[in-house]
Amino acid sequence: MQTIIIAVIGSGALSAFISGVFLLINNHQKAKTGIEKGVQLLLLGELKRSGNEYIRDKEISTEDLEAFNETYNTYKQLNGNGFADTLIAKVRALPLEVG
């Protein structure tokens, strides 16, 4: 009988421990998702700001285009939406700045 009680208590403790571990993992994944979403929003804001500036200026330097493309690629890796696709197409169509 004592063995059964110890087994029941032990299995309950093990179950609680495993549940706790899964809860920690789940909370960590949610935090990561929140951080990724925050970074995604910051990147989208930068794409909008700089992209609209380049479109307004009607040209872009090669250095700025490279940085814009890098920002866009990172945004897309974070599952960014289609708005940036339209913006990147407009920016890539701009003439390169001369001199």
N, CA, C and O atoms as a GROMACS GRO file, in nm:
protein
  396
    1MET      N    1   0.082  -0.119   0.000
    1MET     CA    2   0.000   0.000   0.000
    1MET      C    3   0.086   0.126   0.000
    1MET      O    4   0.057   0.222  -0.072
    2GLN      N    5   0.192   0.126   0.080
    2GLN     CA    6   0.282   0.240   0.087
    2GLN      C    7   0.347   0.265  -0.048
    2GLN      O    8   0.366   0.380  -0.088
    3THR      N    9   0.381   0.160  -0.119
    3THR     CA   10   0.441   0.172  -0.251
    3THR      C   11   0.345   0.238  -0.349
    3THR      O   12   0.386   0.318  -0.432
    4ILE      N   13   0.218   0.204  -0.339
    4ILE     CA   14   0.117   0.262  -0.427
    4ILE      C   15   0.103   0.412  -0.399
    4ILE      O   16   0.094   0.492  -0.492
    5ILE      N   17   0.100   0.449  -0.272
    5ILE     CA   18   0.088   0.590  -0.236
    5ILE      C   19   0.208   0.669  -0.286
    5ILE      O   20   0.192   0.778  -0.341
    6ILE      N   21   0.327   0.615  -0.268
    6ILE     CA   22   0.448   0.682  -0.316
    6ILE      C   23   0.445   0.694  -0.468
    6ILE      O   24   0.484   0.797  -0.523
    7ALA      N   25   0.401   0.589  -0.537
    7ALA     CA   26   0.393   0.591  -0.683
    7ALA      C   27   0.294   0.697  -0.731
    7ALA      O   28   0.321   0.768  -0.828
    8VAL      N   29   0.179   0.707  -0.662
    8VAL     CA   30   0.078   0.806  -0.701
    8VAL      C   31   0.131   0.947  -0.678
    8VAL      O   32   0.116   1.034  -0.764
    9ILE      N   33   0.192   0.970  -0.562
    9ILE     CA   34   0.248   1.102  -0.532
    9ILE      C   35   0.360   1.135  -0.630
    9ILE      O   36   0.368   1.247  -0.682
   10GLY      N   37   0.447   1.036  -0.655
   10GLY     CA   38   0.559   1.056  -0.748
   10GLY      C   39   0.511   1.086  -0.889
   10GLY      O   40   0.564   1.174  -0.956
   11SER      N   41   0.408   1.012  -0.933
   11SER     CA   42   0.360   1.036  -1.069
   11SER      C   43   0.292   1.172  -1.078
   11SER      O   44   0.302   1.239  -1.181
   12GLY      N   45   0.223   1.214  -0.972
   12GLY     CA   46   0.161   1.346  -0.970
   12GLY      C   47   0.265   1.457  -0.973
   12GLY      O   48   0.248   1.557  -1.042
   13ALA      N   49   0.374   1.437  -0.900
   13ALA     CA   50   0.483   1.536  -0.899
   13ALA      C   51   0.550   1.542  -1.036
   13ALA      O   52   0.581   1.650  -1.086
   14LEU      N   53   0.572   1.426  -1.094
   14LEU     CA   54   0.633   1.422  -1.228
   14LEU      C   55   0.542   1.490  -1.330
   14LEU      O   56   0.588   1.565  -1.415
   15SER      N   57   0.413   1.462  -1.319
   15SER     CA   58   0.317   1.524  -1.411
   15SER      C   59   0.317   1.676  -1.395
   15SER      O   60   0.314   1.749  -1.494
   16ALA      N   61   0.320   1.723  -1.271
   16ALA     CA   62   0.324   1.867  -1.245
   16ALA      C   63   0.452   1.928  -1.299
   16ALA      O   64   0.451   2.037  -1.356
   17PHE      N   65   0.562   1.858  -1.282
   17PHE     CA   66   0.691   1.906  -1.333
   17PHE      C   67   0.688   1.917  -1.485
   17PHE      O   68   0.728   2.019  -1.541
   18ILE      N   69   0.640   1.814  -1.551
   18ILE     CA   70   0.632   1.814  -1.698
   18ILE      C   71   0.539   1.925  -1.746
   18ILE      O   72   0.570   1.995  -1.842
   19SER      N   73   0.425   1.941  -1.678
   19SER     CA   74   0.332   2.049  -1.716
   19SER      C   75   0.399   2.185  -1.700
   19SER      O   76   0.381   2.274  -1.783
   20GLY      N   77   0.476   2.201  -1.592
   20GLY     CA   78   0.547   2.327  -1.569
   20GLY      C   79   0.649   2.356  -1.678
   20GLY      O   80   0.662   2.469  -1.724
   21VAL      N   81   0.721   2.252  -1.719
   21VAL     CA   82   0.820   2.268  -1.826
   21VAL      C   83   0.752   2.311  -1.955
   21VAL      O   84   0.799   2.402  -2.023
   22PHE      N   85   0.640   2.245  -1.989
   22PHE     CA   86   0.569   2.282  -2.111
   22PHE      C   87   0.512   2.424  -2.103
   22PHE      O   88   0.508   2.495  -2.203
   23LEU      N   89   0.468   2.464  -1.984
   23LEU     CA   90   0.418   2.600  -1.965
   23LEU      C   91   0.530   2.702  -1.987
   23LEU      O   92   0.510   2.804  -2.052
   24LEU      N   93   0.649   2.673  -1.933
   24LEU     CA   94   0.764   2.763  -1.954
   24LEU      C   95   0.800   2.773  -2.101
   24LEU      O   96   0.826   2.882  -2.152
   25ILE      N   97   0.801   2.659  -2.170
   25ILE     CA   98   0.834   2.657  -2.314
   25ILE      C   99   0.730   2.739  -2.391
   25ILE      O  100   0.765   2.819  -2.478
   26ASN      N  101   0.604   2.718  -2.359
   26ASN     CA  102   0.496   2.790  -2.428
   26ASN      C  103   0.506   2.940  -2.404
   26ASN      O  104   0.490   3.019  -2.497
   27ASN      N  105   0.533   2.980  -2.280
   27ASN     CA  106   0.548   3.123  -2.248
   27ASN      C  107   0.668   3.183  -2.321
   27ASN      O  108   0.662   3.297  -2.368
   28HIS      N  109   0.777   3.106  -2.331
   28HIS     CA  110   0.896   3.155  -2.403
   28HIS      C  111   0.863   3.174  -2.551
   28HIS      O  112   0.906   3.273  -2.611
   29GLN      N  113   0.788   3.081  -2.609
   29GLN     CA  114   0.753   3.094  -2.750
   29GLN      C  115   0.662   3.214  -2.773
   29GLN      O  116   0.676   3.283  -2.874
   30LYS      N  117   0.570   3.240  -2.680
   30LYS     CA  118   0.483   3.357  -2.694
   30LYS      C  119   0.563   3.486  -2.684
   30LYS      O  120   0.538   3.580  -2.758
   31ALA      N  121   0.660   3.489  -2.593
   31ALA     CA  122   0.744   3.608  -2.579
   31ALA      C  123   0.824   3.631  -2.706
   31ALA      O  124   0.836   3.744  -2.753
   32LYS      N  125   0.878   3.523  -2.763
   32LYS     CA  126   0.954   3.534  -2.887
   32LYS      C  127   0.864   3.586  -2.998
   32LYS      O  128   0.905   3.672  -3.077
   33THR      N  129   0.743   3.536  -3.006
   33THR     CA  130   0.649   3.581  -3.107
   33THR      C  131   0.619   3.730  -3.089
   33THR      O  132   0.610   3.803  -3.187
   34GLY      N  133   0.603   3.774  -2.965
   34GLY     CA  134   0.578   3.915  -2.939
   34GLY      C  135   0.695   4.002  -2.980
   34GLY      O  136   0.677   4.109  -3.037
   35ILE      N  137   0.816   3.956  -2.951
   35ILE     CA  138   0.936   4.030  -2.990
   35ILE      C  139   0.947   4.035  -3.142
   35ILE      O  140   0.976   4.140  -3.199
   36GLU      N  141   0.923   3.922  -3.206
   36GLU     CA  142   0.930   3.919  -3.353
   36GLU      C  143   0.826   4.013  -3.413
   36GLU      O  144   0.854   4.083  -3.511
   37LYS      N  145   0.706   4.015  -3.356
   37LYS     CA  146   0.600   4.103  -3.407
   37LYS      C  147   0.641   4.249  -3.389
   37LYS      O  148   0.619   4.332  -3.477
   38GLY      N  149   0.702   4.281  -3.274
   38GLY     CA  150   0.749   4.417  -3.250
   38GLY      C  151   0.855   4.459  -3.350
   38GLY      O  152   0.851   4.570  -3.402
   39VAL      N  153   0.950   4.370  -3.376
   39VAL     CA  154   1.055   4.399  -3.473
   39VAL      C  155   0.994   4.415  -3.612
   39VAL      O  156   1.032   4.504  -3.688
   40GLN      N  157   0.900   4.329  -3.645
   40GLN     CA  158   0.832   4.338  -3.774
   40GLN      C  159   0.765   4.475  -3.790
   40GLN      O  160   0.776   4.537  -3.896
   41LEU      N  161   0.697   4.522  -3.687
   41LEU     CA  162   0.630   4.653  -3.694
   41LEU      C  163   0.731   4.767  -3.708
   41LEU      O  164   0.708   4.862  -3.783
   42LEU      N  165   0.844   4.757  -3.637
   42LEU     CA  166   0.948   4.860  -3.650
   42LEU      C  167   1.005   4.861  -3.792
   42LEU      O  168   1.027   4.968  -3.850
   43LEU      N  169   1.029   4.743  -3.847
   43LEU     CA  170   1.082   4.735  -3.984
   43LEU      C  171   0.982   4.791  -4.084
   43LEU      O  172   1.020   4.862  -4.177
   44LEU      N  173   0.854   4.760  -4.066
   44LEU     CA  174   0.752   4.813  -4.157
   44LEU      C  175   0.749   4.966  -4.150
   44LEU      O  176   0.737   5.033  -4.252
   45GLY      N  177   0.759   5.019  -4.030
   45GLY     CA  178   0.762   5.165  -4.015
   45GLY      C  179   0.880   5.226  -4.087
   45GLY      O  180   0.867   5.330  -4.152
   46GLU      N  181   0.996   5.163  -4.076
   46GLU     CA  182   1.116   5.213  -4.145
   46GLU      C  183   1.099   5.201  -4.296
   46GLU      O  184   1.137   5.292  -4.370
   47LEU      N  185   1.043   5.091  -4.343
   47LEU     CA  186   1.020   5.074  -4.487
   47LEU      C  187   0.926   5.183  -4.540
   47LEU      O  188   0.952   5.241  -4.645
   48LYS      N  189   0.819   5.210  -4.467
   48LYS     CA  190   0.724   5.314  -4.509
   48LYS      C  191   0.790   5.451  -4.512
   48LYS      O  192   0.779   5.525  -4.609
   49ARG      N  193   0.860   5.484  -4.403
   49ARG     CA  194   0.923   5.616  -4.392
   49ARG      C  195   1.025   5.638  -4.503
   49ARG      O  196   1.017   5.735  -4.577
   50SER      N  197   1.120   5.546  -4.513
   50SER     CA  198   1.228   5.564  -4.611
   50SER      C  199   1.176   5.544  -4.754
   50SER      O  200   1.216   5.617  -4.844
   51GLY      N  201   1.089   5.446  -4.774
   51GLY     CA  202   1.035   5.422  -4.908
   51GLY      C  203   0.960   5.542  -4.962
   51GLY      O  204   0.977   5.579  -5.078
   52ASN      N  205   0.877   5.603  -4.879
   52ASN     CA  206   0.803   5.722  -4.922
   52ASN      C  207   0.896   5.840  -4.948
   52ASN      O  208   0.871   5.922  -5.036
   53GLU      N  209   1.003   5.849  -4.870
   53GLU     CA  210   1.102   5.954  -4.893
   53GLU      C  211   1.170   5.936  -5.029
   53GLU      O  212   1.187   6.033  -5.103
   54TYR      N  213   1.210   5.815  -5.061
   54TYR     CA  214   1.276   5.789  -5.190
   54TYR      C  215   1.180   5.815  -5.305
   54TYR      O  216   1.219   5.872  -5.407
   55ILE      N  217   1.055   5.775  -5.288
   55ILE     CA  218   0.955   5.797  -5.393
   55ILE      C  219   0.933   5.947  -5.412
   55ILE      O  220   0.920   5.995  -5.525
   56ARG      N  221   0.928   6.020  -5.303
   56ARG     CA  222   0.910   6.166  -5.311
   56ARG      C  223   1.029   6.230  -5.383
   56ARG      O  224   1.011   6.322  -5.463
   57ASP      N  225   1.151   6.182  -5.353
   57ASP     CA  226   1.272   6.236  -5.416
   57ASP      C  227   1.290   6.188  -5.561
   57ASP      O  228   1.372   6.243  -5.635
   58LYS      N  229   1.215   6.088  -5.600
   58LYS     CA  230   1.216   6.032  -5.736
   58LYS      C  231   1.348   5.969  -5.776
   58LYS      O  232   1.378   5.956  -5.894
   59GLU      N  233   1.430   5.931  -5.675
   59GLU     CA  234   1.555   5.860  -5.701
   59GLU      C  235   1.605   5.800  -5.571
   59GLU      O  236   1.558   5.833  -5.462
   60ILE      N  237   1.703   5.708  -5.586
   60ILE     CA  238   1.760   5.641  -5.469
   60ILE      C  239   1.907   5.610  -5.497
   60ILE      O  240   1.943   5.576  -5.610
   61SER      N  241   1.991   5.623  -5.397
   61SER     CA  242   2.133   5.588  -5.415
   61SER      C  243   2.148   5.436  -5.406
   61SER      O  244   2.062   5.367  -5.352
   62THR      N  245   2.257   5.386  -5.460
   62THR     CA  246   2.280   5.241  -5.454
   62THR      C  247   2.294   5.194  -5.309
   62THR      O  248   2.249   5.085  -5.274
   63GLU      N  249   2.357   5.276  -5.225
   63GLU     CA  250   2.373   5.239  -5.083
   63GLU      C  251   2.238   5.233  -5.014
   63GLU      O  252   2.211   5.141  -4.937
   64ASP      N  253   2.152   5.331  -5.042
   64ASP     CA  254   2.019   5.332  -4.981
   64ASP      C  255   1.934   5.216  -5.031
   64ASP      O  256   1.857   5.157  -4.956
   65LEU      N  257   1.947   5.185  -5.160
   65LEU     CA  258   1.872   5.073  -5.216
   65LEU      C  259   1.916   4.942  -5.151
   65LEU      O  260   1.833   4.857  -5.120
   66GLU      N  261   2.045   4.926  -5.131
   66GLU     CA  262   2.096   4.805  -5.066
   66GLU      C  263   2.042   4.794  -4.924
   66GLU      O  264   1.998   4.686  -4.883
   67ALA      N  265   2.043   4.902  -4.849
   67ALA     CA  266   1.991   4.902  -4.711
   67ALA      C  267   1.840   4.877  -4.710
   67ALA      O  268   1.789   4.804  -4.625
   68PHE      N  269   1.770   4.938  -4.805
   68PHE     CA  270   1.625   4.919  -4.815
   68PHE      C  271   1.592   4.773  -4.845
   68PHE      O  272   1.501   4.716  -4.785
   69ASN      N  273   1.666   4.713  -4.939
   69ASN     CA  274   1.645   4.572  -4.972
   69ASN      C  275   1.673   4.482  -4.852
   69ASN      O  276   1.600   4.385  -4.829
   70GLU      N  277   1.776   4.512  -4.778
   70GLU     CA  278   1.810   4.432  -4.660
   70GLU      C  279   1.701   4.442  -4.553
   70GLU      O  280   1.663   4.342  -4.492
   71THR      N  281   1.651   4.562  -4.532
   71THR     CA  282   1.541   4.581  -4.437
   71THR      C  283   1.417   4.506  -4.483
   71THR      O  284   1.350   4.440  -4.403
   72TYR      N  285   1.387   4.515  -4.611
   72TYR     CA  286   1.272   4.445  -4.668
   72TYR      C  287   1.286   4.294  -4.652
   72TYR      O  288   1.190   4.226  -4.613
   73ASN      N  289   1.404   4.240  -4.682
   73ASN     CA  290   1.424   4.095  -4.672
   73ASN      C  291   1.408   4.046  -4.529
   73ASN      O  292   1.351   3.939  -4.505
   74THR      N  293   1.456   4.123  -4.433
   74THR     CA  294   1.440   4.086  -4.293
   74THR      C  295   1.292   4.091  -4.255
   74THR      O  296   1.243   4.003  -4.185
   75TYR      N  297   1.222   4.194  -4.300
   75TYR     CA  298   1.079   4.208  -4.275
   75TYR      C  299   1.003   4.087  -4.331
   75TYR      O  300   0.915   4.033  -4.264
   76LYS      N  301   1.036   4.045  -4.451
   76LYS     CA  302   0.968   3.931  -4.512
   76LYS      C  303   0.999   3.801  -4.438
   76LYS      O  304   0.912   3.714  -4.428
   77GLN      N  305   1.121   3.786  -4.386
   77GLN     CA  306   1.155   3.667  -4.308
   77GLN      C  307   1.069   3.657  -4.182
   77GLN      O  308   1.047   3.548  -4.129
   78LEU      N  309   1.021   3.771  -4.135
   78LEU     CA  310   0.932   3.774  -4.018
   78LEU      C  311   0.786   3.767  -4.060
   78LEU      O  312   0.697   3.803  -3.982
   79ASN      N  313   0.760   3.721  -4.182
   79ASN     CA  314   0.625   3.704  -4.238
   79ASN      C  315   0.550   3.835  -4.253
   79ASN      O  316   0.432   3.846  -4.220
   80GLY      N  317   0.621   3.936  -4.303
   80GLY     CA  318   0.559   4.065  -4.329
   80GLY      C  319   0.450   4.053  -4.435
   80GLY      O  320   0.449   3.959  -4.514
   81ASN      N  321   0.360   4.150  -4.436
   81ASN     CA  322   0.245   4.144  -4.526
   81ASN      C  323   0.274   4.201  -4.664
   81ASN      O  324   0.388   4.239  -4.693
   82GLY      N  325   0.174   4.206  -4.748
   82GLY     CA  326   0.189   4.247  -4.887
   82GLY      C  327   0.210   4.395  -4.909
   82GLY      O  328   0.251   4.434  -5.018
   83PHE      N  329   0.182   4.480  -4.809
   83PHE     CA  330   0.202   4.624  -4.828
   83PHE      C  331   0.345   4.652  -4.869
   83PHE      O  332   0.370   4.732  -4.959
   84ALA      N  333   0.439   4.587  -4.802
   84ALA     CA  334   0.580   4.611  -4.831
   84ALA      C  335   0.617   4.564  -4.972
   84ALA      O  336   0.708   4.620  -5.033
   85ASP      N  337   0.548   4.463  -5.023
   85ASP     CA  338   0.575   4.416  -5.159
   85ASP      C  339   0.548   4.526  -5.261
   85ASP      O  340   0.626   4.546  -5.354
   86THR      N  341   0.439   4.596  -5.244
   86THR     CA  342   0.404   4.706  -5.334
   86THR      C  343   0.505   4.819  -5.323
   86THR      O  344   0.549   4.875  -5.424
   87LEU      N  345   0.542   4.850  -5.200
   87LEU     CA  346   0.637   4.959  -5.176
   87LEU      C  347   0.774   4.926  -5.234
   87LEU      O  348   0.837   5.010  -5.298
   88ILE      N  349   0.821   4.803  -5.212
   88ILE     CA  350   0.954   4.765  -5.262
   88ILE      C  351   0.957   4.770  -5.414
   88ILE      O  352   1.058   4.809  -5.473
   89ALA      N  353   0.849   4.733  -5.478
   89ALA     CA  354   0.844   4.738  -5.625
   89ALA      C  355   0.857   4.883  -5.674
   89ALA      O  356   0.926   4.909  -5.773
   90LYS      N  357   0.790   4.975  -5.606
   90LYS     CA  358   0.798   5.117  -5.644
   90LYS      C  359   0.939   5.172  -5.622
   90LYS      O  360   0.991   5.246  -5.706
   91VAL      N  361   1.000   5.135  -5.510
   91VAL     CA  362   1.135   5.185  -5.480
   91VAL      C  363   1.236   5.126  -5.577
   91VAL      O  364   1.325   5.197  -5.625
   92ARG      N  365   1.225   4.998  -5.606
   92ARG     CA  366   1.319   4.934  -5.699
   92ARG      C  367   1.307   4.989  -5.841
   92ARG      O  368   1.402   4.981  -5.919
   93ALA      N  369   1.193   5.045  -5.874
   93ALA     CA  370   1.173   5.103  -6.008
   93ALA      C  371   1.231   5.243  -6.020
   93ALA      O  372   1.239   5.296  -6.131
   94LEU      N  373   1.271   5.303  -5.910
   94LEU     CA  374   1.326   5.440  -5.914
   94LEU      C  375   1.463   5.442  -5.982
   94LEU      O  376   1.539   5.346  -5.973
   95PRO      N  377   1.492   5.552  -6.050
   95PRO     CA  378   1.628   5.565  -6.108
   95PRO      C  379   1.730   5.580  -5.996
   95PRO      O  380   1.701   5.634  -5.890
   96LEU      N  381   1.850   5.531  -6.023
   96LEU     CA  382   1.959   5.544  -5.926
   96LEU      C  383   2.013   5.686  -5.928
   96LEU      O  384   2.026   5.748  -6.034
   97GLU      N  385   2.045   5.735  -5.811
   97GLU     CA  386   2.098   5.870  -5.794
   97GLU      C  387   2.230   5.883  -5.871
   97GLU      O  388   2.315   5.794  -5.866
   98VAL      N  389   2.246   5.992  -5.941
   98VAL     CA  390   2.369   6.016  -6.016
   98VAL      C  391   2.458   6.112  -5.938
   98VAL      O  392   2.415   6.215  -5.887
   99GLY      N  393   2.586   6.073  -5.930
   99GLY     CA  394   2.688   6.157  -5.869
   99GLY      C  395   2.666   6.184  -5.729
   99GLY      O  396   2.745   6.254  -5.667
   0.00000   0.00000   0.00000
